[in-house]
Amino acid sequence: EIERALSEKVINENKIKIKENILVIDILAEHSTCYGLLTLNNNTNEIIAYLARITILASGGAGQLFSNTTNPDVATGDGIAMAYRGGAKVTDLEFIQFHPTALYHQGSPKFLISEAVRGEGAILKNIKGEPFMHSYHPLAELAPRDIVARAITDQMKKTKSDYVYLDATRIKEKFSQRFPTIYKNCLGLNIDPEKEYIPVAPAAHYTMGGIKTDTWGQTNLTNLYACGECTSTGVHGANRLASNSLLEGLVFGNRIARKIKKNKSLFSQKIDEEINISYNIPRENIRGFDPNQITKELQKLMWDKVGIIRNSSDLKKAQQKISEWKFILKSE
Ligand SMILES: Cc1cc2nc3c(=O)[nH]c(=O)nc-3n(C[C@H](O)[C@H](O)[C@H](O)COP(=O)(O)OP(=O)(O)OC[C@H]3O[C@@H](n4cnc5c(N)ncnc54)[C@H](O)[C@@H]3O)c2cc1C
């Protein structure tokens, strides 16, 4: 509904130019000031720099760093990376929120079985059919996300399984009426939540850290602002409560607009808006490096070694592997 309402407003606002199929590659920043963006037109392969008095990054999270994620394909952390390369401060990137109960089904997208299902009385069971949450936390199924995600991971390890079950057959109200979308999605995969257990597993869900901003969306670079999941504003701490992220995006987007509107002198200066420039981007495979293959390897490495339960030896192995890739790519 937020997307629908915003899109409608933007499309009908003739002062806003919409550019589609444009991939932002980098911010243009020098001496702690941002001057706009460098982009790649995916249709024409043209590199175009957009100069701007104010640049606002709203590029979303980085869930696609992990092989198991609820996030869409576009959640690749680009905005965070380009802000960092341009000298913006980033913070708390180690805090990834893992949702405990994404549907587990080989080859299907990891859609969410929301907390509300557990709120209505559904129980987590391991693959032997044993309930386990009471031995991890007094709130059992209703414990915070990180605790439930870790408990599930522990049970998966102990039972050598890739998933646990969510038993929703016991909830009083009819599942199909209380959760029609989840019901429809499950039925599409031949799982009937009213009659059988739902296989679930944790998945990377929300990037808690990101580009550091103040409470008005301002980064440490002059004229660079950021809002939404690509930021770390501090309002969620290390572990966001469910449903607060859309609200954060709306509040901070609005605050940025209010703040830059006040800076009237900025808008009296004239600037060139678009310039074509020559820029060398390696688009072919580099010495046997297949980007799709390396993306999959990186996602698996992150899931296995930088995932829900971490230790220093695995973190070091991951760091070493990533440094090797970086070295090869840089030396080309
Ligand atoms: C399954 C699921 C359920 C959720 N449910 C809730 C909920 O109930 N309540 C809640 O508050 N939050 C929820 N969240 C979290 C919330 O949806 C996200 O945090 C929020 O949508 C992020 O909004 P955003 O505008 O910051 O980023 P996004 O909505 O991810 O938008 C980022 C945009 O930037 C574009 N982009 C990225 N990189 C580039 C690039 N290099 N060049 C050009 N464009 C780029 C992307 O294509 C995308 O259009 C949920 C998340 C998921 C995955």
The ligand as a Gaussian input file, in Angstrom:
#p B3LYP/6-31G(d) Opt

LIG

0 1
 C        9.409000     -10.512000       3.283000
 C        9.563000      -9.219000       4.045000
 C        8.545000      -8.787000       4.888000
 C        8.693000      -7.594000       5.602000
 N        7.676000      -7.168000       6.412000
 C        7.783000      -5.979000       7.039000
 C        6.702000      -5.472000       7.821000
 O        5.654000      -6.105000       7.949000
 N        6.858000      -4.257000       8.422000
 C        8.023000      -3.537000       8.316000
 O        8.115000      -2.441000       8.879000
 N        9.050000      -3.998000       7.579000
 C        8.962000      -5.187000       6.941000
 N       10.017000      -5.649000       6.196000
 C       11.207000      -4.802000       6.037000
 C       10.905000      -3.691000       5.041000
 O       10.106000      -4.190000       3.991000
 C       12.199000      -3.134000       4.444000
 O       13.086000      -2.806000       5.472000
 C       11.870000      -1.883000       3.633000
 O       11.012000      -2.203000       2.558000
 C       13.132000      -1.243000       3.093000
 O       12.727000      -0.139000       2.333000
 P       13.797000       0.741000       1.573000
 O       13.008000       1.767000       0.817000
 O       14.860000       1.181000       2.496000
 O       14.477000      -0.281000       0.556000
 P       13.806000      -1.143000      -0.616000
 O       12.334000      -1.199000      -0.489000
 O       14.577000      -2.427000      -0.658000
 O       14.116000      -0.284000      -1.903000
 C       15.436000      -0.118000      -2.349000
 C       15.381000       0.245000      -3.816000
 O       16.693000       0.633000      -4.242000
 C       16.959000       0.016000      -5.493000
 N       18.411000      -0.167000      -5.634000
 C       19.260000      -0.880000      -4.852000
 N       20.523000      -0.803000      -5.318000
 C       20.474000      -0.013000      -6.432000
 C       21.454000       0.436000      -7.367000
 N       22.743000       0.098000      -7.270000
 N       21.045000       1.232000      -8.378000
 C       19.742000       1.587000      -8.512000
 N       18.759000       1.196000      -7.659000
 C       19.134000       0.401000      -6.636000
 C       16.226000      -1.320000      -5.429000
 O       15.983000      -1.808000      -6.733000
 C       14.953000      -0.932000      -4.696000
 O       13.971000      -0.476000      -5.590000
 C        9.888000      -6.834000       5.476000
 C       10.909000      -7.272000       4.626000
 C       10.750000      -8.457000       3.920000
 C       11.870000      -8.909000       3.016000

